[in-house]
Amino acid sequence: EADDDAHVLRVVLDAGATRTTPQGTGPETAAAVGLGPCALVQRVPVDGSDLLAAKPDASRPTLTLLHTLTASPGSPLGALALALAPLEALSHVLLWTSGKVATARDRACAEMVELPRLRLRFRARRGEEGGGRLRLWSDEHTGMFISGANATSSRCPRTTALVAGVPHVMLEHADGRLAALVSAAMVPVPRPPSAPAWAPLCTFVPGGARWVANLGSASSSHLFAVHPSRALLVAPSASAALHLLTIRLLRQEYAEAAGVVRAAGDDTPFGPDARQLFDRLCALLPPSATCAPDLRALRLHIGLWLEGSAADAAFPWDVAADLEGYVANHAHVSAACRLAPSDELGLLER
């Protein structure tokens, strides 16, 4: 911790606290509703870098950790927890308040949000940038706050369609620009074969320790700028492009996936984060013989992208077989997925 953020944690067990059931039938013990003992966790600021010898810093407030599991769905705390759920499991979401809290289940407003695995922090403040309203401003992404556009009813239809299927929290700049904040710790996985037909084609599970360890400080989350036309998400890096590409592929949105590849302009070697995403993407791609025409074209798009970049990634599939199938079924490839004539000619001349 930096000296201006030095603190110690004070933990007080709260084994006999009660809470009200969601139906409002009256107080019950925590154990009776399955929550078990709770703890009152306080973040006490101290003065100095030697935490063992430091004294409490009265110039900064003591923060108390809020219990998200007991927040009712219609409360501000419950709404905030629901908004942050696409980024991280609630067990890794820390909501802090400086208000007076007697027990871990008391109601209060969150004044600071921390997501330690994603290295993200938001602080509540008012300012001219947010129209004077109380906003949760990002420490890492200067000038951006959690937008009211996270409510689907507050979005235009094009924005809703653009981010459909992509777990995110929408951030907003003071000038109205939007960006979708996406967690790199949530791994996209395909629908199990035994799942019913109505189940989503792509679901997300928290990454394990090894997956998270490969995420660097700059790649634990991805901030996709929303183009003013609301027609595309702009990936800031190769790992961000691969993450979005995997989601589009699993959702069988091949035209959108081709757009992601065309817009991918990061010309740097793959780091551990991008490498694990690329290996996962290759494992998810089916053999060429079983590919739909648009998917076969997408494989060629990915190959051309890797060939023209410094990613140092080899083709994991037979380009000649893909090209043969692409040419044979060219009439069935959608316009959005077709290669540029110059790319088609370059592949044919090899």
C-alpha positions in Angstrom: 0.0 0.0 0.0 1.1 3.6 -0.6 1.6 5.7 2.5 -1.5 7.8 1.6 -3.6 4.6 1.6 -2.0 2.7 4.4 -4.5 0.9 6.6 -5.1 -2.1 8.8 -8.2 -4.3 9.0 -10.2 -4.8 12.1 -12.4 -7.8 12.2 -15.2 -8.4 14.7 -17.1 -11.7 14.6 -20.9 -11.2 14.6 -22.2 -14.7 15.2 -25.6 -13.9 16.6 -26.8 -11.2 14.2 -30.3 -11.4 12.8 -31.7 -10.4 9.5 -35.1 -10.2 7.8 -36.1 -12.9 5.4 -36.7 -11.8 1.7 -40.4 -12.3 2.3 -40.4 -9.9 5.2 -41.9 -12.4 7.6 -39.7 -11.2 10.5 -36.2 -11.6 11.9 -34.4 -14.9 11.8 -31.0 -15.9 12.9 -28.3 -15.9 10.2 -27.8 -19.6 10.6 -31.5 -20.2 10.0 -31.4 -18.6 6.6 -28.1 -20.3 5.6 -25.8 -17.3 6.0 -23.9 -18.5 9.1 -21.8 -16.2 11.3 -20.9 -12.9 9.8 -18.0 -10.5 10.5 -17.8 -6.7 10.8 -14.7 -5.8 8.8 -13.4 -2.3 9.1 -10.6 -0.6 7.2 -8.8 1.6 9.6 -6.4 4.2 8.1 -3.1 4.6 9.8 -0.3 7.1 9.5 3.0 5.7 8.3 4.4 2.8 6.3 5.2 0.6 9.3 1.7 -0.8 9.9 2.6 -2.6 13.2 3.8 0.7 14.8 1.5 3.1 13.0 -1.2 5.1 14.7 -4.8 5.7 13.4 -5.0 8.6 11.0 -7.9 10.8 12.1 -7.7 12.8 8.8 -9.2 9.9 6.9 -12.4 8.0 7.5 -12.7 4.4 8.8 -14.5 2.3 6.1 -16.7 -0.7 6.9 -17.3 -3.6 4.5 -20.9 -4.0 3.5 -22.5 -7.5 3.4 -23.9 -7.8 -0.2 -25.6 -11.1 0.4 -28.2 -9.5 2.7 -29.0 -6.6 0.4 -32.6 -6.7 -0.8 -32.9 -6.6 -4.6 -34.7 -3.3 -4.7 -32.2 -1.4 -2.5 -29.3 0.8 -3.8 -26.8 -1.7 -2.4 -28.6 -4.6 -4.1 -28.7 -2.7 -7.4 -25.0 -2.0 -7.2 -24.1 -5.6 -6.5 -26.3 -6.7 -9.4 -24.6 -4.2 -11.7 -21.1 -5.5 -10.7 -22.0 -9.2 -11.0 -21.0 -9.4 -14.7 -17.4 -8.4 -13.8 -16.7 -10.6 -10.8 -18.2 -13.1 -8.4 -19.6 -11.2 -5.4 -17.1 -13.0 -3.1 -14.4 -10.9 -4.8 -16.3 -7.6 -4.8 -15.7 -5.3 -1.8 -18.2 -2.5 -1.1 -17.1 0.0 1.6 -18.9 2.8 3.5 -17.8 5.5 5.9 -21.2 5.7 7.5 -21.9 4.5 11.0 -22.5 0.7 10.8 -23.1 -1.2 14.0 -23.4 -4.7 12.4 -22.2 -6.3 9.2 -25.8 -6.4 7.9 -26.8 -2.7 8.5 -27.9 -0.8 5.5 -25.6 1.9 4.1 -24.5 3.4 0.8 -21.3 2.2 -0.8 -18.7 5.0 -1.1 -15.9 2.9 -2.5 -15.9 -0.3 -4.6 -12.8 -2.6 -4.9 -12.3 -5.6 -7.2 -8.9 -6.9 -6.0 -8.5 -9.6 -8.6 -9.2 -7.1 -11.4 -7.1 -4.4 -9.8 -10.0 -1.9 -10.1 -11.3 0.7 -7.7 -14.2 3.1 -7.8 -14.9 6.0 -5.4 -18.1 8.0 -4.9 -17.9 11.7 -5.4 -19.7 14.6 -6.8 -18.3 16.9 -9.5 -19.1 19.1 -12.4 -18.1 16.3 -14.8 -21.0 14.2 -13.6 -23.5 17.0 -13.6 -23.2 17.4 -9.8 -24.6 14.0 -9.2 -23.0 11.4 -6.9 -21.1 9.0 -9.1 -18.7 6.1 -8.7 -15.6 7.3 -10.5 -12.8 4.9 -11.6 -9.3 5.3 -10.2 -7.7 3.4 -13.1 -9.7 5.0 -16.0 -9.4 8.7 -15.4 -12.5 10.8 -16.0 -14.9 7.8 -16.3 -17.7 6.7 -14.0 -20.2 3.9 -13.8 -22.9 5.0 -16.2 -26.6 5.1 -15.7 -26.7 3.3 -19.1 -26.1 0.0 -17.3 -29.9 0.0 -17.0 -31.1 -1.5 -20.3 -34.1 0.8 -20.3 -31.6 3.8 -20.5 -29.8 2.5 -23.6 -30.5 3.0 -27.2 -31.4 -0.2 -29.1 -28.1 -0.2 -31.1 -26.1 -0.1 -27.9 -28.1 -2.9 -26.4 -27.6 -5.0 -29.4 -23.9 -4.2 -29.6 -23.1 -5.5 -26.1 -25.6 -8.4 -26.1 -24.0 -11.5 -24.6 -20.9 -9.6 -23.4 -20.8 -9.4 -19.5 -19.8 -5.8 -18.8 -20.2 -2.7 -16.7 -20.8 0.4 -18.8 -18.5 3.4 -18.0 -19.2 6.9 -19.2 -16.9 9.9 -19.8 -17.9 13.4 -18.9 -18.5 14.2 -22.6 -20.9 11.3 -23.0 -18.6 8.7 -24.5 -19.3 5.2 -23.5 -16.9 2.2 -22.9 -17.7 -1.4 -21.9 -15.6 -2.6 -19.0 -15.2 -6.4 -19.4 -13.5 -8.8 -16.9 -10.6 -10.9 -18.2 -11.0 -13.2 -15.2 -14.4 -14.5 -16.4 -13.7 -17.2 -18.9 -16.2 -17.8 -21.8 -17.2 -21.5 -22.2 -19.5 -23.2 -24.6 -22.9 -24.5 -23.8 -22.7 -28.2 -22.6 -24.1 -30.8 -25.0 -26.6 -31.9 -22.4 -28.0 -28.4 -21.9 -31.5 -27.6 -23.2 -31.8 -25.8 -26.6 -32.9 -22.6 -24.9 -29.8 -22.3 -22.8 -27.3 -19.6 -23.8 -24.7 -20.7 -26.4 -21.9 -19.0 -24.3 -21.6 -18.9 -20.5 -18.9 -17.6 -18.2 -17.1 -19.1 -15.3 -14.5 -17.5 -12.9 -11.0 -18.3 -14.1 -8.8 -20.4 -11.8 -5.6 -19.4 -10.1 -3.5 -20.2 -13.1 -5.7 -18.2 -15.5 -5.7 -15.2 -13.2 -1.9 -15.4 -12.6 -1.4 -15.0 -16.4 -3.3 -11.7 -16.4 -1.0 -8.7 -16.1 -1.9 -5.5 -14.3 -3.0 -4.0 -17.6 -4.9 -7.0 -18.8 -7.0 -8.1 -15.8 -9.9 -6.2 -17.4 -10.6 -4.8 -20.9 -12.1 -1.4 -21.6 -13.8 -1.5 -25.0 -14.6 1.9 -26.4 -18.1 2.1 -27.9 -17.9 3.7 -31.3 -20.1 6.8 -31.7 -22.0 4.9 -34.4 -22.8 2.2 -31.9 -21.7 -0.2 -34.6 -18.6 -1.8 -33.0 -16.6 -2.2 -29.8 -13.0 -1.1 -30.2 -10.6 -3.5 -28.6 -7.6 -1.8 -26.9 -5.2 -4.8 -27.2 -4.7 -8.3 -28.7 -5.9 -10.0 -25.6 -9.0 -7.9 -25.5 -9.7 -8.7 -29.2 -9.2 -12.4 -28.6 -11.6 -12.3 -25.6 -14.3 -10.6 -27.6 -13.6 -12.9 -30.6 -14.1 -16.0 -28.4 -17.5 -14.7 -27.2 -18.7 -13.9 -30.7 -17.6 -17.3 -32.0 -19.3 -19.2 -29.2 -22.5 -17.2 -29.8 -22.2 -18.1 -33.5 -22.1 -14.4 -34.4 -19.6 -14.8 -37.3 -20.2 -11.5 -39.0 -19.5 -9.6 -35.7 -16.5 -11.9 -35.1 -15.1 -11.0 -38.5 -15.5 -7.3 -37.6 -13.4 -7.9 -34.5 -10.6 -9.5 -36.5 -10.6 -6.6 -39.1 -10.4 -4.0 -36.3 -7.7 -5.8 -34.4 -4.6 -3.6 -34.9 -2.4 -4.4 -32.0 1.0 -5.4 -33.5 2.8 -6.7 -30.4 3.9 -10.3 -29.4 1.3 -12.3 -27.4 1.9 -12.1 -23.7 0.8 -14.9 -21.3 -2.7 -13.4 -21.2 -3.2 -13.4 -25.0 -1.5 -16.7 -25.4 -3.9 -18.5 -23.1 -6.8 -16.9 -24.9 -5.5 -17.9 -28.3 -4.9 -21.5 -27.2 -8.4 -21.6 -25.9 -9.8 -20.1 -29.1 -8.0 -22.7 -31.2 -9.3 -25.5 -29.0 -12.9 -24.3 -29.5 -12.7 -24.1 -33.3 -14.2 -27.2 -34.9 -12.4 -29.1 -37.7 -12.6 -27.5 -41.2 -14.8 -30.3 -42.6 -17.6 -29.5 -40.2 -17.5 -25.7 -40.4 -20.3 -23.6 -41.6 -19.3 -21.4 -44.6 -19.1 -18.3 -42.5 -17.0 -20.0 -39.8 -14.6 -21.3 -42.4 -14.2 -17.7 -43.7 -13.6 -16.6 -40.1 -10.8 -19.1 -39.7 -9.1 -17.5 -42.8 -9.6 -14.0 -41.3 -7.9 -15.1 -38.1 -5.0 -16.7 -40.1 -4.4 -13.5 -42.1 -4.5 -11.4 -38.9 -1.9 -13.6 -37.3 0.3 -13.6 -40.4 0.3 -9.8 -40.5 1.0 -9.3 -36.9 3.9 -9.8 -34.5 2.0 -12.3 -32.4 4.4 -15.1 -33.0 1.5 -17.6 -33.2 1.5 -20.5 -35.7 -1.5 -21.6 -37.7 -3.1 -24.4 -35.8 -5.2 -25.5 -38.8 -4.8 -26.4 -42.4 -5.2 -23.1 -44.4 -5.3 -25.0 -47.7 -8.3 -27.0 -46.6 -10.1 -23.9 -45.3 -9.4 -22.1 -48.6 -10.7 -25.0 -50.7 -13.9 -25.1 -48.7 -14.2 -21.3 -48.8 -13.9 -21.3 -52.6 -16.3 -24.2 -53.0 -19.0 -22.6 -50.8 -18.2 -18.9 -51.7 -21.8 -18.3 -52.7 -23.0 -19.3 -49.3 -20.6 -17.0 -47.4 -22.3 -13.9 -46.1 -21.1 -10.5 -47.4 -19.9 -9.5 -43.9 -17.7 -12.6 -43.6 -16.1 -12.6 -47.0 -12.5 -11.8 -47.4 -11.3 -8.7 -49.3 -10.6 -9.6 -53.0 -6.9 -8.8 -52.4 -6.8 -11.3 -49.5 -8.6 -13.9 -51.6 -6.1 -13.4 -54.4 -3.1 -13.6 -52.1 -4.2 -16.9 -50.6 -5.0 -18.4 -54.0 -1.5 -17.4 -55.4 0.3 -19.3 -52.6 
